[in-house]
Amino acid sequence: MLKKSFVIENKQGLHVRPAGVLVKAIKDFDSSIKINHNDKIIEAKSLLGIMGACIKCGDTIEFQVDGSDENEAMKAIEEVIESGLGE
């Protein structure tokens, strides 16, 4: 299992557009991908789950990736977050 934390820098947090960009980037990986935000575990491949978490600018989230393609999945997560999630 891989774990890595990121600070969300999008001004409006993970609203529909950036959450959709994130889900699109990771949806085809076989690994289980979860987000830990304020001690709540969220399914990272679920747009509604991410939206319901109310992740705001400045929040720290931790990704937990576990599976056969976890290295590739974590790399995709890093790239999409560093790119600004489409904003």
PDB file of N, CA, C and O in Angstrom:
ATOM      1  N   MET A   1       0.847  -1.183   0.000  1.00  0.00           N
ATOM      2  CA  MET A   1       0.000   0.000   0.000  1.00  0.00           C
ATOM      3  C   MET A   1       0.886   1.238   0.000  1.00  0.00           C
ATOM      4  O   MET A   1       1.874   1.319   0.730  1.00  0.00           O
ATOM      5  N   LEU A   2       0.512   2.190  -0.830  1.00  0.00           N
ATOM      6  CA  LEU A   2       1.202   3.474  -0.877  1.00  0.00           C
ATOM      7  C   LEU A   2       0.310   4.541  -0.257  1.00  0.00           C
ATOM      8  O   LEU A   2      -0.912   4.505  -0.399  1.00  0.00           O
ATOM      9  N   LYS A   3       0.933   5.490   0.432  1.00  0.00           N
ATOM     10  CA  LYS A   3       0.206   6.628   0.996  1.00  0.00           C
ATOM     11  C   LYS A   3       0.985   7.894   0.674  1.00  0.00           C
ATOM     12  O   LYS A   3       2.213   7.927   0.755  1.00  0.00           O
ATOM     13  N   LYS A   4       0.254   8.921   0.313  1.00  0.00           N
ATOM     14  CA  LYS A   4       0.893  10.218   0.048  1.00  0.00           C
ATOM     15  C   LYS A   4      -0.120  11.320   0.302  1.00  0.00           C
ATOM     16  O   LYS A   4      -1.291  11.208  -0.063  1.00  0.00           O
ATOM     17  N   SER A   5       0.355  12.396   0.939  1.00  0.00           N
ATOM     18  CA  SER A   5      -0.511  13.544   1.245  1.00  0.00           C
ATOM     19  C   SER A   5      -0.277  14.677   0.270  1.00  0.00           C
ATOM     20  O   SER A   5       0.833  14.879  -0.222  1.00  0.00           O
ATOM     21  N   PHE A   6      -1.339  15.411   0.000  1.00  0.00           N
ATOM     22  CA  PHE A   6      -1.301  16.564  -0.887  1.00  0.00           C
ATOM     23  C   PHE A   6      -2.117  17.688  -0.257  1.00  0.00           C
ATOM     24  O   PHE A   6      -3.111  17.439   0.424  1.00  0.00           O
ATOM     25  N   VAL A   7      -1.685  18.933  -0.494  1.00  0.00           N
ATOM     26  CA  VAL A   7      -2.463  20.099  -0.089  1.00  0.00           C
ATOM     27  C   VAL A   7      -3.216  20.573  -1.328  1.00  0.00           C
ATOM     28  O   VAL A   7      -2.616  20.778  -2.383  1.00  0.00           O
ATOM     29  N   ILE A   8      -4.514  20.745  -1.201  1.00  0.00           N
ATOM     30  CA  ILE A   8      -5.331  21.202  -2.327  1.00  0.00           C
ATOM     31  C   ILE A   8      -5.162  22.700  -2.474  1.00  0.00           C
ATOM     32  O   ILE A   8      -5.433  23.464  -1.548  1.00  0.00           O
ATOM     33  N   GLU A   9      -4.713  23.110  -3.647  1.00  0.00           N
ATOM     34  CA  GLU A   9      -4.425  24.523  -3.895  1.00  0.00           C
ATOM     35  C   GLU A   9      -5.442  25.201  -4.793  1.00  0.00           C
ATOM     36  O   GLU A   9      -5.349  26.406  -5.026  1.00  0.00           O
ATOM     37  N   ASN A  10      -6.412  24.453  -5.303  1.00  0.00           N
ATOM     38  CA  ASN A  10      -7.447  25.062  -6.135  1.00  0.00           C
ATOM     39  C   ASN A  10      -8.271  26.014  -5.282  1.00  0.00           C
ATOM     40  O   ASN A  10      -8.701  25.660  -4.184  1.00  0.00           O
ATOM     41  N   LYS A  11      -8.489  27.214  -5.784  1.00  0.00           N
ATOM     42  CA  LYS A  11      -9.146  28.256  -4.998  1.00  0.00           C
ATOM     43  C   LYS A  11     -10.506  27.845  -4.463  1.00  0.00           C
ATOM     44  O   LYS A  11     -10.890  28.244  -3.364  1.00  0.00           O
ATOM     45  N   GLN A  12     -11.235  27.052  -5.231  1.00  0.00           N
ATOM     46  CA  GLN A  12     -12.571  26.647  -4.802  1.00  0.00           C
ATOM     47  C   GLN A  12     -12.601  25.200  -4.305  1.00  0.00           C
ATOM     48  O   GLN A  12     -13.674  24.613  -4.166  1.00  0.00           O
ATOM     49  N   GLY A  13     -11.435  24.632  -4.040  1.00  0.00           N
ATOM     50  CA  GLY A  13     -11.373  23.268  -3.545  1.00  0.00           C
ATOM     51  C   GLY A  13     -11.699  22.258  -4.626  1.00  0.00           C
ATOM     52  O   GLY A  13     -11.561  22.538  -5.817  1.00  0.00           O
ATOM     53  N   LEU A  14     -12.131  21.081  -4.203  1.00  0.00           N
ATOM     54  CA  LEU A  14     -12.471  20.033  -5.165  1.00  0.00           C
ATOM     55  C   LEU A  14     -13.963  20.084  -5.486  1.00  0.00           C
ATOM     56  O   LEU A  14     -14.744  19.238  -5.050  1.00  0.00           O
ATOM     57  N   HIS A  15     -14.333  21.101  -6.261  1.00  0.00           N
ATOM     58  CA  HIS A  15     -15.715  21.191  -6.735  1.00  0.00           C
ATOM     59  C   HIS A  15     -15.858  20.275  -7.955  1.00  0.00           C
ATOM     60  O   HIS A  15     -14.952  19.486  -8.225  1.00  0.00           O
ATOM     61  N   VAL A  16     -16.939  20.354  -8.681  1.00  0.00           N
ATOM     62  CA  VAL A  16     -17.268  19.396  -9.738  1.00  0.00           C
ATOM     63  C   VAL A  16     -16.163  19.222 -10.777  1.00  0.00           C
ATOM     64  O   VAL A  16     -15.770  18.091 -11.063  1.00  0.00           O
ATOM     65  N   ARG A  17     -15.659  20.297 -11.341  1.00  0.00           N
ATOM     66  CA  ARG A  17     -14.684  20.169 -12.427  1.00  0.00           C
ATOM     67  C   ARG A  17     -13.390  19.485 -11.986  1.00  0.00           C
ATOM     68  O   ARG A  17     -13.010  18.479 -12.586  1.00  0.00           O
ATOM     69  N   PRO A  18     -12.694  19.995 -10.956  1.00  0.00           N
ATOM     70  CA  PRO A  18     -11.449  19.319 -10.575  1.00  0.00           C
ATOM     71  C   PRO A  18     -11.676  17.907 -10.028  1.00  0.00           C
ATOM     72  O   PRO A  18     -10.837  17.028 -10.224  1.00  0.00           O
ATOM     73  N   ALA A  19     -12.791  17.688  -9.353  1.00  0.00           N
ATOM     74  CA  ALA A  19     -13.083  16.335  -8.870  1.00  0.00           C
ATOM     75  C   ALA A  19     -13.286  15.392 -10.053  1.00  0.00           C
ATOM     76  O   ALA A  19     -12.840  14.245 -10.019  1.00  0.00           O
ATOM     77  N   GLY A  20     -13.954  15.871 -11.092  1.00  0.00           N
ATOM     78  CA  GLY A  20     -14.150  15.077 -12.305  1.00  0.00           C
ATOM     79  C   GLY A  20     -12.847  14.762 -13.005  1.00  0.00           C
ATOM     80  O   GLY A  20     -12.661  13.654 -13.508  1.00  0.00           O
ATOM     81  N   VAL A  21     -11.936  15.734 -13.041  1.00  0.00           N
ATOM     82  CA  VAL A  21     -10.617  15.516 -13.637  1.00  0.00           C
ATOM     83  C   VAL A  21      -9.865  14.435 -12.865  1.00  0.00           C
ATOM     84  O   VAL A  21      -9.232  13.567 -13.467  1.00  0.00           O
ATOM     85  N   LEU A  22      -9.932  14.484 -11.552  1.00  0.00           N
ATOM     86  CA  LEU A  22      -9.274  13.484 -10.717  1.00  0.00           C
ATOM     87  C   LEU A  22      -9.859  12.094 -10.968  1.00  0.00           C
ATOM     88  O   LEU A  22      -9.116  11.139 -11.192  1.00  0.00           O
ATOM     89  N   VAL A  23     -11.173  11.980 -10.931  1.00  0.00           N
ATOM     90  CA  VAL A  23     -11.825  10.685 -11.134  1.00  0.00           C
ATOM     91  C   VAL A  23     -11.484  10.123 -12.512  1.00  0.00           C
ATOM     92  O   VAL A  23     -11.200   8.932 -12.643  1.00  0.00           O
ATOM     93  N   LYS A  24     -11.511  10.957 -13.521  1.00  0.00           N
ATOM     94  CA  LYS A  24     -11.200  10.508 -14.879  1.00  0.00           C
ATOM     95  C   LYS A  24      -9.770   9.973 -14.966  1.00  0.00           C
ATOM     96  O   LYS A  24      -9.511   9.003 -15.679  1.00  0.00           O
ATOM     97  N   ALA A  25      -8.852  10.598 -14.248  1.00  0.00           N
ATOM     98  CA  ALA A  25      -7.445  10.190 -14.298  1.00  0.00           C
ATOM     99  C   ALA A  25      -7.193   8.846 -13.622  1.00  0.00           C
ATOM    100  O   ALA A  25      -6.225   8.164 -13.957  1.00  0.00           O
ATOM    101  N   ILE A  26      -8.047   8.452 -12.677  1.00  0.00           N
ATOM    102  CA  ILE A  26      -7.763   7.244 -11.900  1.00  0.00           C
ATOM    103  C   ILE A  26      -8.779   6.120 -12.077  1.00  0.00           C
ATOM    104  O   ILE A  26      -8.558   5.019 -11.572  1.00  0.00           O
ATOM    105  N   LYS A  27      -9.868   6.359 -12.766  1.00  0.00           N
ATOM    106  CA  LYS A  27     -10.968   5.398 -12.805  1.00  0.00           C
ATOM    107  C   LYS A  27     -10.606   4.051 -13.422  1.00  0.00           C
ATOM    108  O   LYS A  27     -11.232   3.046 -13.087  1.00  0.00           O
ATOM    109  N   ASP A  28      -9.629   3.998 -14.302  1.00  0.00           N
ATOM    110  CA  ASP A  28      -9.313   2.750 -14.983  1.00  0.00           C
ATOM    111  C   ASP A  28      -8.247   1.909 -14.281  1.00  0.00           C
ATOM    112  O   ASP A  28      -7.911   0.824 -14.755  1.00  0.00           O
ATOM    113  N   PHE A  29      -7.716   2.389 -13.171  1.00  0.00           N
ATOM    114  CA  PHE A  29      -6.727   1.601 -12.438  1.00  0.00           C
ATOM    115  C   PHE A  29      -7.448   0.505 -11.650  1.00  0.00           C
ATOM    116  O   PHE A  29      -8.550   0.707 -11.139  1.00  0.00           O
ATOM    117  N   ASP A  30      -6.801  -0.651 -11.565  1.00  0.00           N
ATOM    118  CA  ASP A  30      -7.370  -1.769 -10.811  1.00  0.00           C
ATOM    119  C   ASP A  30      -7.227  -1.583  -9.307  1.00  0.00           C
ATOM    120  O   ASP A  30      -8.013  -2.136  -8.537  1.00  0.00           O
ATOM    121  N   SER A  31      -6.244  -0.817  -8.887  1.00  0.00           N
ATOM    122  CA  SER A  31      -5.982  -0.628  -7.458  1.00  0.00           C
ATOM    123  C   SER A  31      -7.147   0.054  -6.757  1.00  0.00           C
ATOM    124  O   SER A  31      -7.904   0.816  -7.358  1.00  0.00           O
ATOM    125  N   SER A  32      -7.266  -0.240  -5.475  1.00  0.00           N
ATOM    126  CA  SER A  32      -8.195   0.473  -4.611  1.00  0.00           C
ATOM    127  C   SER A  32      -7.566   1.826  -4.286  1.00  0.00           C
ATOM    128  O   SER A  32      -6.415   1.891  -3.854  1.00  0.00           O
ATOM    129  N   ILE A  33      -8.316   2.900  -4.494  1.00  0.00           N
ATOM    130  CA  ILE A  33      -7.805   4.242  -4.239  1.00  0.00           C
ATOM    131  C   ILE A  33      -8.777   4.954  -3.310  1.00  0.00           C
ATOM    132  O   ILE A  33      -9.940   5.175  -3.648  1.00  0.00           O
ATOM    133  N   LYS A  34      -8.280   5.303  -2.145  1.00  0.00           N
ATOM    134  CA  LYS A  34      -9.097   5.975  -1.132  1.00  0.00           C
ATOM    135  C   LYS A  34      -8.470   7.327  -0.792  1.00  0.00           C
ATOM    136  O   LYS A  34      -7.266   7.528  -0.951  1.00  0.00           O
ATOM    137  N   ILE A  35      -9.305   8.238  -0.325  1.00  0.00           N
ATOM    138  CA  ILE A  35      -8.852   9.539   0.154  1.00  0.00           C
ATOM    139  C   ILE A  35      -9.201   9.624   1.631  1.00  0.00           C
ATOM    140  O   ILE A  35     -10.335   9.354   2.026  1.00  0.00           O
ATOM    141  N   ASN A  36      -8.228   9.998   2.438  1.00  0.00           N
ATOM    142  CA  ASN A  36      -8.467  10.240   3.866  1.00  0.00           C
ATOM    143  C   ASN A  36      -8.507  11.758   4.045  1.00  0.00           C
ATOM    144  O   ASN A  36      -7.512  12.447   3.821  1.00  0.00           O
ATOM    145  N   HIS A  37      -9.665  12.263   4.451  1.00  0.00           N
ATOM    146  CA  HIS A  37      -9.854  13.700   4.661  1.00  0.00           C
ATOM    147  C   HIS A  37     -10.586  13.889   5.981  1.00  0.00           C
ATOM    148  O   HIS A  37     -11.724  13.449   6.139  1.00  0.00           O
ATOM    149  N   ASN A  38      -9.926  14.544   6.923  1.00  0.00           N
ATOM    150  CA  ASN A  38     -10.520  14.775   8.246  1.00  0.00           C
ATOM    151  C   ASN A  38     -11.006  13.476   8.887  1.00  0.00           C
ATOM    152  O   ASN A  38     -12.107  13.416   9.436  1.00  0.00           O
ATOM    153  N   ASP A  39     -10.172  12.441   8.810  1.00  0.00           N
ATOM    154  CA  ASP A  39     -10.460  11.126   9.392  1.00  0.00           C
ATOM    155  C   ASP A  39     -11.664  10.431   8.771  1.00  0.00           C
ATOM    156  O   ASP A  39     -12.234   9.521   9.373  1.00  0.00           O
ATOM    157  N   LYS A  40     -12.053  10.849   7.578  1.00  0.00           N
ATOM    158  CA  LYS A  40     -13.102  10.163   6.828  1.00  0.00           C
ATOM    159  C   LYS A  40     -12.449   9.534   5.601  1.00  0.00           C
ATOM    160  O   LYS A  40     -11.633  10.170   4.933  1.00  0.00           O
ATOM    161  N   ILE A  41     -12.803   8.299   5.308  1.00  0.00           N
ATOM    162  CA  ILE A  41     -12.279   7.595   4.148  1.00  0.00           C
ATOM    163  C   ILE A  41     -13.291   7.713   3.013  1.00  0.00           C
ATOM    164  O   ILE A  41     -14.467   7.386   3.171  1.00  0.00           O
ATOM    165  N   ILE A  42     -12.804   8.188   1.865  1.00  0.00           N
ATOM    166  CA  ILE A  42     -13.655   8.447   0.710  1.00  0.00           C
ATOM    167  C   ILE A  42     -13.155   7.612  -0.456  1.00  0.00           C
ATOM    168  O   ILE A  42     -11.946   7.499  -0.657  1.00  0.00           O
ATOM    169  N   GLU A  43     -14.047   7.036  -1.216  1.00  0.00           N
ATOM    170  CA  GLU A  43     -13.700   6.313  -2.432  1.00  0.00           C
ATOM    171  C   GLU A  43     -13.305   7.350  -3.488  1.00  0.00           C
ATOM    172  O   GLU A  43     -14.127   8.164  -3.910  1.00  0.00           O
ATOM    173  N   ALA A  44     -12.038   7.309  -3.906  1.00  0.00           N
ATOM    174  CA  ALA A  44     -11.519   8.339  -4.812  1.00  0.00           C
ATOM    175  C   ALA A  44     -12.063   8.227  -6.228  1.00  0.00           C
ATOM    176  O   ALA A  44     -11.974   9.185  -6.996  1.00  0.00           O
ATOM    177  N   LYS A  45     -12.622   7.082  -6.586  1.00  0.00           N
ATOM    178  CA  LYS A  45     -13.178   6.916  -7.927  1.00  0.00           C
ATOM    179  C   LYS A  45     -14.639   7.350  -7.989  1.00  0.00           C
ATOM    180  O   LYS A  45     -15.284   7.210  -9.028  1.00  0.00           O
ATOM    181  N   SER A  46     -15.159   7.871  -6.894  1.00  0.00           N
ATOM    182  CA  SER A  46     -16.555   8.295  -6.816  1.00  0.00           C
ATOM    183  C   SER A  46     -16.654   9.821  -6.821  1.00  0.00           C
ATOM    184  O   SER A  46     -16.247  10.477  -5.863  1.00  0.00           O
ATOM    185  N   LEU A  47     -17.186  10.369  -7.885  1.00  0.00           N
ATOM    186  CA  LEU A  47     -17.361  11.819  -7.971  1.00  0.00           C
ATOM    187  C   LEU A  47     -18.251  12.322  -6.844  1.00  0.00           C
ATOM    188  O   LEU A  47     -17.951  13.344  -6.227  1.00  0.00           O
ATOM    189  N   LEU A  48     -19.327  11.624  -6.573  1.00  0.00           N
ATOM    190  CA  LEU A  48     -20.232  12.050  -5.503  1.00  0.00           C
ATOM    191  C   LEU A  48     -19.570  11.956  -4.136  1.00  0.00           C
ATOM    192  O   LEU A  48     -19.816  12.794  -3.268  1.00  0.00           O
ATOM    193  N   GLY A  49     -18.732  10.944  -3.937  1.00  0.00           N
ATOM    194  CA  GLY A  49     -18.017  10.813  -2.676  1.00  0.00           C
ATOM    195  C   GLY A  49     -17.072  11.976  -2.440  1.00  0.00           C
ATOM    196  O   GLY A  49     -16.993  12.513  -1.335  1.00  0.00           O
ATOM    197  N   ILE A  50     -16.355  12.362  -3.489  1.00  0.00           N
ATOM    198  CA  ILE A  50     -15.434  13.493  -3.376  1.00  0.00           C
ATOM    199  C   ILE A  50     -16.206  14.781  -3.130  1.00  0.00           C
ATOM    200  O   ILE A  50     -15.814  15.594  -2.292  1.00  0.00           O
ATOM    201  N   MET A  51     -17.297  14.969  -3.855  1.00  0.00           N
ATOM    202  CA  MET A  51     -18.097  16.182  -3.687  1.00  0.00           C
ATOM    203  C   MET A  51     -18.655  16.260  -2.265  1.00  0.00           C
ATOM    204  O   MET A  51     -18.678  17.334  -1.663  1.00  0.00           O
ATOM    205  N   GLY A  52     -19.096  15.140  -1.739  1.00  0.00           N
ATOM    206  CA  GLY A  52     -19.672  15.099  -0.402  1.00  0.00           C
ATOM    207  C   GLY A  52     -18.661  15.350   0.706  1.00  0.00           C
ATOM    208  O   GLY A  52     -19.038  15.669   1.833  1.00  0.00           O
ATOM    209  N   ALA A  53     -17.378  15.207   0.390  1.00  0.00           N
ATOM    210  CA  ALA A  53     -16.335  15.408   1.402  1.00  0.00           C
ATOM    211  C   ALA A  53     -16.053  16.882   1.659  1.00  0.00           C
ATOM    212  O   ALA A  53     -15.414  17.221   2.655  1.00  0.00           O
ATOM    213  N   CYS A  54     -16.521  17.766   0.773  1.00  0.00           N
ATOM    214  CA  CYS A  54     -16.340  19.218   0.929  1.00  0.00           C
ATOM    215  C   CYS A  54     -14.860  19.583   1.150  1.00  0.00           C
ATOM    216  O   CYS A  54     -14.511  20.261   2.116  1.00  0.00           O
ATOM    217  N   ILE A  55     -14.009  19.119   0.238  1.00  0.00           N
ATOM    218  CA  ILE A  55     -12.572  19.389   0.335  1.00  0.00           C
ATOM    219  C   ILE A  55     -12.320  20.804  -0.178  1.00  0.00           C
ATOM    220  O   ILE A  55     -12.620  21.129  -1.326  1.00  0.00           O
ATOM    221  N   LYS A  56     -11.764  21.632   0.694  1.00  0.00           N
ATOM    222  CA  LYS A  56     -11.574  23.058   0.401  1.00  0.00           C
ATOM    223  C   LYS A  56     -10.112  23.387   0.112  1.00  0.00           C
ATOM    224  O   LYS A  56      -9.214  22.586   0.375  1.00  0.00           O
ATOM    225  N   CYS A  57      -9.898  24.564  -0.426  1.00  0.00           N
ATOM    226  CA  CYS A  57      -8.545  25.066  -0.670  1.00  0.00           C
ATOM    227  C   CYS A  57      -7.773  25.083   0.655  1.00  0.00           C
ATOM    228  O   CYS A  57      -8.266  25.578   1.669  1.00  0.00           O
ATOM    229  N   GLY A  58      -6.571  24.542   0.625  1.00  0.00           N
ATOM    230  CA  GLY A  58      -5.736  24.503   1.816  1.00  0.00           C
ATOM    231  C   GLY A  58      -5.865  23.226   2.618  1.00  0.00           C
ATOM    232  O   GLY A  58      -5.055  22.971   3.509  1.00  0.00           O
ATOM    233  N   ASP A  59      -6.876  22.413   2.315  1.00  0.00           N
ATOM    234  CA  ASP A  59      -7.042  21.142   3.019  1.00  0.00           C
ATOM    235  C   ASP A  59      -5.958  20.156   2.589  1.00  0.00           C
ATOM    236  O   ASP A  59      -5.539  20.137   1.432  1.00  0.00           O
ATOM    237  N   THR A  60      -5.520  19.348   3.534  1.00  0.00           N
ATOM    238  CA  THR A  60      -4.589  18.270   3.235  1.00  0.00           C
ATOM    239  C   THR A  60      -5.377  16.979   3.127  1.00  0.00           C
ATOM    240  O   THR A  60      -6.167  16.638   4.008  1.00  0.00           O
ATOM    241  N   ILE A  61      -5.149  16.267   2.032  1.00  0.00           N
ATOM    242  CA  ILE A  61      -5.796  14.972   1.849  1.00  0.00           C
ATOM    243  C   ILE A  61      -4.707  13.926   1.644  1.00  0.00           C
ATOM    244  O   ILE A  61      -3.648  14.214   1.086  1.00  0.00           O
ATOM    245  N   GLU A  62      -4.981  12.712   2.104  1.00  0.00           N
ATOM    246  CA  GLU A  62      -4.031  11.627   1.943  1.00  0.00           C
ATOM    247  C   GLU A  62      -4.641  10.568   1.041  1.00  0.00           C
ATOM    248  O   GLU A  62      -5.749  10.091   1.286  1.00  0.00           O
ATOM    249  N   PHE A  63      -3.914  10.206   0.004  1.00  0.00           N
ATOM    250  CA  PHE A  63      -4.342   9.117  -0.873  1.00  0.00           C
ATOM    251  C   PHE A  63      -3.749   7.818  -0.373  1.00  0.00           C
ATOM    252  O   PHE A  63      -2.574   7.758  -0.010  1.00  0.00           O
ATOM    253  N   GLN A  64      -4.566   6.779  -0.355  1.00  0.00           N
ATOM    254  CA  GLN A  64      -4.132   5.434  -0.002  1.00  0.00           C
ATOM    255  C   GLN A  64      -4.415   4.554  -1.209  1.00  0.00           C
ATOM    256  O   GLN A  64      -5.570   4.342  -1.580  1.00  0.00           O
ATOM    257  N   VAL A  65      -3.349   4.044  -1.816  1.00  0.00           N
ATOM    258  CA  VAL A  65      -3.477   3.271  -3.043  1.00  0.00           C
ATOM    259  C   VAL A  65      -2.954   1.863  -2.774  1.00  0.00           C
ATOM    260  O   VAL A  65      -1.837   1.690  -2.286  1.00  0.00           O
ATOM    261  N   ASP A  66      -3.770   0.861  -3.095  1.00  0.00           N
ATOM    262  CA  ASP A  66      -3.390  -0.519  -2.813  1.00  0.00           C
ATOM    263  C   ASP A  66      -3.822  -1.408  -3.966  1.00  0.00           C
ATOM    264  O   ASP A  66      -5.008  -1.492  -4.287  1.00  0.00           O
ATOM    265  N   GLY A  67      -2.850  -2.074  -4.591  1.00  0.00           N
ATOM    266  CA  GLY A  67      -3.194  -3.006  -5.660  1.00  0.00           C
ATOM    267  C   GLY A  67      -2.044  -3.245  -6.601  1.00  0.00           C
ATOM    268  O   GLY A  67      -0.929  -2.769  -6.387  1.00  0.00           O
ATOM    269  N   SER A  68      -2.330  -3.985  -7.637  1.00  0.00           N
ATOM    270  CA  SER A  68      -1.294  -4.420  -8.572  1.00  0.00           C
ATOM    271  C   SER A  68      -0.670  -3.278  -9.367  1.00  0.00           C
ATOM    272  O   SER A  68       0.483  -3.379  -9.788  1.00  0.00           O
ATOM    273  N   ASP A  69      -1.409  -2.202  -9.576  1.00  0.00           N
ATOM    274  CA  ASP A  69      -0.880  -1.071 -10.341  1.00  0.00           C
ATOM    275  C   ASP A  69      -0.783   0.194  -9.471  1.00  0.00           C
ATOM    276  O   ASP A  69      -0.962   1.309  -9.962  1.00  0.00           O
ATOM    277  N   GLU A  70      -0.500   0.004  -8.181  1.00  0.00           N
ATOM    278  CA  GLU A  70      -0.493   1.130  -7.234  1.00  0.00           C
ATOM    279  C   GLU A  70       0.555   2.186  -7.569  1.00  0.00           C
ATOM    280  O   GLU A  70       0.309   3.376  -7.373  1.00  0.00           O
ATOM    281  N   ASN A  71       1.716   1.775  -8.070  1.00  0.00           N
ATOM    282  CA  ASN A  71       2.745   2.770  -8.410  1.00  0.00           C
ATOM    283  C   ASN A  71       2.289   3.668  -9.553  1.00  0.00           C
ATOM    284  O   ASN A  71       2.465   4.886  -9.504  1.00  0.00           O
ATOM    285  N   GLU A  72       1.707   3.066 -10.572  1.00  0.00           N
ATOM    286  CA  GLU A  72       1.217   3.837 -11.714  1.00  0.00           C
ATOM    287  C   GLU A  72       0.051   4.739 -11.304  1.00  0.00           C
ATOM    288  O   GLU A  72      -0.052   5.880 -11.755  1.00  0.00           O
ATOM    289  N   ALA A  73      -0.812   4.219 -10.454  1.00  0.00           N
ATOM    290  CA  ALA A  73      -1.960   5.005  -9.992  1.00  0.00           C
ATOM    291  C   ALA A  73      -1.504   6.212  -9.180  1.00  0.00           C
ATOM    292  O   ALA A  73      -2.015   7.317  -9.364  1.00  0.00           O
ATOM    293  N   MET A  74      -0.549   6.004  -8.285  1.00  0.00           N
ATOM    294  CA  MET A  74      -0.054   7.122  -7.476  1.00  0.00           C
ATOM    295  C   MET A  74       0.631   8.163  -8.354  1.00  0.00           C
ATOM    296  O   MET A  74       0.504   9.364  -8.114  1.00  0.00           O
ATOM    297  N   LYS A  75       1.350   7.708  -9.364  1.00  0.00           N
ATOM    298  CA  LYS A  75       1.995   8.646 -10.294  1.00  0.00           C
ATOM    299  C   LYS A  75       0.943   9.480 -11.026  1.00  0.00           C
ATOM    300  O   LYS A  75       1.126  10.683 -11.210  1.00  0.00           O
ATOM    301  N   ALA A  76      -0.146   8.856 -11.439  1.00  0.00           N
ATOM    302  CA  ALA A  76      -1.231   9.579 -12.118  1.00  0.00           C
ATOM    303  C   ALA A  76      -1.863  10.597 -11.185  1.00  0.00           C
ATOM    304  O   ALA A  76      -2.187  11.708 -11.605  1.00  0.00           O
ATOM    305  N   ILE A  77      -2.042  10.229  -9.918  1.00  0.00           N
ATOM    306  CA  ILE A  77      -2.614  11.150  -8.931  1.00  0.00           C
ATOM    307  C   ILE A  77      -1.702  12.359  -8.755  1.00  0.00           C
ATOM    308  O   ILE A  77      -2.163  13.500  -8.771  1.00  0.00           O
ATOM    309  N   GLU A  78      -0.401  12.102  -8.586  1.00  0.00           N
ATOM    310  CA  GLU A  78       0.565  13.194  -8.419  1.00  0.00           C
ATOM    311  C   GLU A  78       0.535  14.131  -9.610  1.00  0.00           C
ATOM    312  O   GLU A  78       0.511  15.351  -9.445  1.00  0.00           O
ATOM    313  N   GLU A  79       0.535  13.565 -10.816  1.00  0.00           N
ATOM    314  CA  GLU A  79       0.556  14.388 -12.031  1.00  0.00           C
ATOM    315  C   GLU A  79      -0.691  15.252 -12.154  1.00  0.00           C
ATOM    316  O   GLU A  79      -0.594  16.435 -12.481  1.00  0.00           O
ATOM    317  N   VAL A  80      -1.858  14.675 -11.896  1.00  0.00           N
ATOM    318  CA  VAL A  80      -3.099  15.437 -12.072  1.00  0.00           C
ATOM    319  C   VAL A  80      -3.232  16.525 -11.003  1.00  0.00           C
ATOM    320  O   VAL A  80      -3.735  17.611 -11.293  1.00  0.00           O
ATOM    321  N   ILE A  81      -2.795  16.253  -9.789  1.00  0.00           N
ATOM    322  CA  ILE A  81      -2.874  17.273  -8.741  1.00  0.00           C
ATOM    323  C   ILE A  81      -1.866  18.382  -8.998  1.00  0.00           C
ATOM    324  O   ILE A  81      -2.190  19.559  -8.845  1.00  0.00           O
ATOM    325  N   GLU A  82      -0.648  18.022  -9.385  1.00  0.00           N
ATOM    326  CA  GLU A  82       0.379  19.023  -9.667  1.00  0.00           C
ATOM    327  C   GLU A  82       0.025  19.883 -10.869  1.00  0.00           C
ATOM    328  O   GLU A  82       0.469  21.026 -10.977  1.00  0.00           O
ATOM    329  N   SER A  83      -0.787  19.323 -11.784  1.00  0.00           N
ATOM    330  CA  SER A  83      -1.194  20.086 -12.971  1.00  0.00           C
ATOM    331  C   SER A  83      -2.316  21.083 -12.652  1.00  0.00           C
ATOM    332  O   SER A  83      -2.684  21.890 -13.506  1.00  0.00           O
ATOM    333  N   GLY A  84      -2.860  21.033 -11.437  1.00  0.00           N
ATOM    334  CA  GLY A  84      -3.925  21.961 -11.047  1.00  0.00           C
ATOM    335  C   GLY A  84      -5.322  21.411 -11.226  1.00  0.00           C
ATOM    336  O   GLY A  84      -6.298  22.150 -11.093  1.00  0.00           O
ATOM    337  N   LEU A  85      -5.440  20.118 -11.529  1.00  0.00           N
ATOM    338  CA  LEU A  85      -6.758  19.478 -11.680  1.00  0.00           C
ATOM    339  C   LEU A  85      -7.632  20.172 -12.713  1.00  0.00           C
ATOM    340  O   LEU A  85      -8.838  20.322 -12.515  1.00  0.00           O
ATOM    341  N   GLY A  86      -7.025  20.595 -13.811  1.00  0.00           N
ATOM    342  CA  GLY A  86      -7.783  21.182 -14.908  1.00  0.00           C
ATOM    343  C   GLY A  86      -8.160  22.644 -14.728  1.00  0.00           C
ATOM    344  O   GLY A  86      -8.951  23.174 -15.508  1.00  0.00           O
ATOM    345  N   GLU A  87      -7.613  23.301 -13.720  1.00  0.00           N
ATOM    346  CA  GLU A  87      -7.976  24.707 -13.510  1.00  0.00           C
ATOM    347  C   GLU A  87      -6.792  25.614 -13.751  1.00  0.00           C
ATOM    348  O   GLU A  87      -6.911  26.832 -13.621  1.00  0.00           O
TER     349      GLU A  87
END
